[in-house]
Amino acid sequence: MTSFPIHRVKRLDLRVTSWRWPFADARRDEIDAHFTDLQRKTPQLWNGRVLLGRDPRFAEDAFSAEYFETDFASFIAWRDWGFPDASVFNGFGMGALRSRDGAYVLGEMAAHTANAGKVYFPAGTPDLNDIRDGMVDVAGSVAREVAEETGLTEADYRVADHWDCVVAGPLIAMMRGLQSELDGEDLRRRIERELAKQVAPELAAIRLMRRRSDLTAAVPSYMAAFLLARLPDTV
């Protein structure tokens, strides 16, 4: 299993700046063609606006970076082509939801999403809705993604006072612990009831991770690194 640095911080200082991405400009025609092909396979994909980061810095108890706006088509091409521009990164929040009896709660992404079959914590690349006073509000992004994907609100869990930032090359996952008062199976059933109400839920199934052996190849390596540091070998 690949090991990644994990930085624990108290503060996120993520400022939004006005900057044009040279990669997106230089490869515009290729990017548009790539996204057209993706939409043929997954018509639900929408070319909205997202936020990516530059110049990441960890100092004392804070993580700082500059963020800029780009289109989803450029982001997804950069990802699919193996992150050819190493000067930028995808920095996003994740809600590390855990039940009262110690199970981490993850969702399997549905077939109509860009990450079909992958198993994640609730998460999403920041977008324009996450900008507050010129800063990226990752805490708000996490709360929104948790609500959209699981139906849980901030009243349903306790929020940790720190972030565990997993640095995996072009990805920086800002993990925030969310502690539920429900046991794992009760939490799973509650989320499944919420998913049944949605017309096109982002999640196809709920997975509980209680021990290291529960991890599968569907869990991205940077998330596995976070979970391996917290899950026991047996329960």
C-alpha positions as CSV (number, residue, x, y, z in Angstrom):
1,M,0.0,0.0,0.0
2,T,1.4,3.4,-1.0
3,S,2.2,5.7,1.9
4,F,1.4,9.4,1.7
5,P,2.3,12.4,4.0
6,I,-0.6,13.3,6.3
7,H,-0.5,16.8,7.8
8,R,-2.8,17.7,10.7
9,V,-3.8,21.3,10.8
10,K,-6.2,23.6,12.6
11,R,-6.7,26.2,9.9
12,L,-7.2,26.3,6.1
13,D,-6.2,29.5,4.4
14,L,-7.3,29.0,0.8
15,R,-7.5,32.3,-1.1
16,V,-9.3,32.6,-4.5
17,T,-7.2,34.6,-7.0
18,S,-7.7,35.7,-10.6
19,W,-5.5,33.4,-12.8
20,R,-5.7,31.9,-16.2
21,W,-4.6,28.3,-16.5
22,P,-2.1,28.0,-19.4
23,F,-2.8,24.2,-19.7
24,A,-6.5,24.9,-20.3
25,D,-5.8,27.6,-22.9
26,A,-3.0,25.7,-24.8
27,R,-5.0,22.4,-25.1
28,R,-8.5,23.8,-25.5
29,D,-9.5,21.9,-28.6
30,E,-8.2,18.6,-27.2
31,I,-10.0,19.2,-23.9
32,D,-13.3,20.0,-25.7
33,A,-13.0,16.9,-27.8
34,H,-12.2,14.7,-24.8
35,F,-15.2,16.1,-22.8
36,T,-17.5,15.5,-25.8
37,D,-16.5,11.9,-25.8
38,L,-17.1,11.6,-22.1
39,Q,-20.6,13.1,-22.5
40,R,-21.5,10.5,-25.2
41,K,-20.8,7.8,-22.6
42,T,-22.2,9.7,-19.6
43,P,-24.7,12.4,-20.8
44,Q,-25.3,13.6,-17.2
45,L,-21.8,15.2,-17.1
46,W,-22.0,18.9,-16.9
47,N,-19.2,21.4,-17.8
48,G,-19.6,23.7,-14.8
49,R,-17.0,25.8,-13.0
50,V,-14.6,24.3,-10.4
51,L,-11.7,25.5,-8.2
52,L,-8.2,24.1,-8.4
53,G,-5.2,25.1,-6.3
54,R,-1.6,26.3,-6.7
55,D,1.4,26.8,-4.4
56,P,0.4,24.6,-1.4
57,R,2.1,25.4,1.9
58,F,2.0,23.7,5.3
59,A,3.3,25.9,8.2
60,E,2.7,25.4,11.9
61,D,-1.0,24.6,12.3
62,A,-2.2,25.9,8.9
63,F,-2.6,24.8,5.2
64,S,-2.4,27.6,2.7
65,A,-2.8,27.8,-1.1
66,E,-4.0,29.9,-3.9
67,Y,-7.1,28.8,-5.8
68,F,-8.4,29.6,-9.3
69,E,-11.5,29.0,-11.4
70,T,-11.6,26.7,-14.4
71,D,-14.1,24.6,-16.3
72,F,-14.9,21.0,-15.4
73,A,-13.8,19.8,-18.8
74,S,-10.3,21.1,-18.3
75,F,-10.1,19.6,-14.9
76,I,-11.3,16.2,-16.0
77,A,-8.9,16.1,-19.0
78,W,-6.0,17.0,-16.7
79,R,-7.0,14.2,-14.4
80,D,-7.6,11.6,-17.2
81,W,-4.3,12.5,-18.9
82,G,-2.3,11.8,-15.8
83,F,-2.0,15.3,-14.4
84,P,0.4,16.7,-17.0
85,D,0.6,20.2,-15.3
86,A,2.4,19.6,-12.0
87,S,2.1,23.2,-11.0
88,V,-1.6,22.8,-9.9
89,F,-3.4,20.4,-7.6
90,N,-6.9,19.3,-6.8
91,G,-7.5,20.2,-3.2
92,F,-10.9,19.1,-1.8
93,G,-12.6,18.4,1.5
94,M,-13.9,14.9,2.6
95,G,-16.2,14.1,5.4
96,A,-14.7,11.2,7.3
97,L,-18.0,10.0,8.7
98,R,-17.7,7.5,11.6
99,S,-20.3,5.6,13.6
100,R,-20.5,5.3,17.3
101,D,-19.2,1.7,17.2
102,G,-16.1,2.7,15.2
103,A,-17.1,2.0,11.5
104,Y,-16.1,4.5,8.9
105,V,-19.0,5.1,6.4
106,L,-18.2,5.3,2.7
107,G,-20.3,5.4,-0.4
108,E,-19.9,3.6,-3.8
109,M,-20.3,6.1,-6.6
110,A,-23.1,5.5,-9.0
111,A,-22.7,4.6,-12.7
112,H,-23.8,8.0,-13.9
113,T,-21.0,9.8,-12.0
114,A,-17.4,10.7,-13.2
115,N,-16.0,8.2,-10.6
116,A,-18.3,5.3,-11.1
117,G,-17.6,2.3,-8.9
118,K,-15.1,4.1,-6.6
119,V,-15.7,4.1,-2.9
120,Y,-15.3,7.4,-1.1
121,F,-16.1,9.5,1.8
122,P,-18.6,12.3,0.8
123,A,-16.5,14.8,-1.1
124,G,-16.4,17.0,-4.1
125,T,-14.0,19.4,-6.0
126,P,-14.8,22.9,-4.7
127,D,-16.8,25.1,-7.0
128,L,-18.1,28.7,-7.1
129,N,-20.7,28.0,-4.4
130,D,-17.9,27.4,-1.9
131,I,-16.4,30.9,-2.1
132,R,-16.9,33.0,1.0
133,D,-15.3,36.5,1.2
134,G,-12.7,35.5,-1.3
135,M,-11.8,32.3,0.4
136,V,-12.6,28.6,-0.3
137,D,-15.0,27.4,2.4
138,V,-13.9,23.8,2.6
139,A,-16.0,23.2,5.8
140,G,-19.1,24.4,4.0
141,S,-18.2,22.2,1.0
142,V,-17.9,19.1,3.2
143,A,-21.3,19.9,4.9
144,R,-23.0,20.4,1.5
145,E,-21.5,17.2,0.0
146,V,-22.5,15.1,3.0
147,A,-26.0,16.5,2.8
148,E,-26.3,15.9,-0.9
149,E,-24.9,12.4,-0.9
150,T,-26.3,11.0,2.4
151,G,-29.1,13.3,3.6
152,L,-27.3,13.9,6.9
153,T,-27.1,17.5,8.2
154,E,-24.7,19.1,10.6
155,A,-27.1,18.3,13.4
156,D,-26.5,14.6,12.8
157,Y,-22.8,14.5,13.7
158,R,-20.0,16.2,15.7
159,V,-17.3,17.9,13.7
160,A,-13.6,17.5,14.6
161,D,-11.6,20.7,15.3
162,H,-8.8,19.7,12.9
163,W,-8.1,18.6,9.4
164,D,-5.9,15.7,8.3
165,C,-4.5,16.7,4.9
166,V,-3.4,13.7,2.8
167,V,-0.9,14.8,0.1
168,A,-0.9,12.4,-2.8
169,G,1.0,14.1,-5.6
170,P,-1.5,16.3,-7.5
171,L,-4.3,15.5,-5.0
172,I,-4.6,17.0,-1.5
173,A,-7.5,15.5,0.4
174,M,-8.6,17.6,3.5
175,M,-10.2,15.0,5.7
176,R,-12.5,16.2,8.5
177,G,-13.8,13.8,11.1
178,L,-17.6,13.6,11.5
179,Q,-18.7,11.6,14.5
180,S,-22.2,10.1,14.5
181,E,-24.1,8.9,17.5
182,L,-25.6,6.0,15.5
183,D,-24.1,2.6,15.2
184,G,-22.8,1.6,11.8
185,E,-25.8,-0.5,10.7
186,D,-28.3,2.1,11.8
187,L,-26.3,4.8,10.0
188,R,-26.2,2.7,6.9
189,R,-30.0,2.1,7.0
190,R,-30.7,5.7,7.5
191,I,-28.6,6.8,4.6
192,E,-30.1,4.1,2.4
193,R,-33.6,5.4,3.2
194,E,-32.4,8.9,2.1
195,L,-30.9,7.5,-1.2
196,A,-34.2,5.8,-2.0
197,K,-35.9,9.2,-2.0
198,Q,-33.5,10.6,-4.6
199,V,-34.2,10.5,-8.3
200,A,-30.5,10.0,-9.3
201,P,-28.5,9.5,-6.2
202,E,-24.7,9.9,-6.4
203,L,-24.2,6.8,-4.3
204,A,-25.1,3.3,-5.4
205,A,-24.4,1.6,-2.1
206,I,-23.1,2.3,1.4
207,R,-19.9,0.5,2.6
208,L,-18.8,0.2,6.3
209,M,-15.1,-0.1,7.0
210,R,-14.4,-1.6,10.5
211,R,-11.0,-3.2,10.0
212,R,-8.1,-3.0,7.6
213,S,-9.2,-6.1,5.7
214,D,-12.4,-4.3,4.7
215,L,-10.5,-2.0,2.3
216,T,-10.7,-3.0,-1.4
217,A,-9.1,-1.7,-4.6
218,A,-12.2,0.5,-5.1
219,V,-11.0,2.7,-2.2
220,P,-8.5,5.3,-3.6
221,S,-5.0,4.9,-2.3
222,Y,-4.9,8.2,-0.5
223,M,-8.1,7.4,1.4
224,A,-6.7,3.9,2.2
225,A,-3.6,5.6,3.7
226,F,-5.9,7.6,6.0
227,L,-8.0,4.6,7.0
228,L,-5.0,2.3,7.5
229,A,-3.7,4.7,10.1
230,R,-7.0,4.5,12.0
231,L,-8.5,1.0,11.5
232,P,-7.5,-2.0,13.6
233,D,-6.4,-5.3,12.0
234,T,-9.4,-7.0,13.7
235,V,-12.4,-6.0,15.6
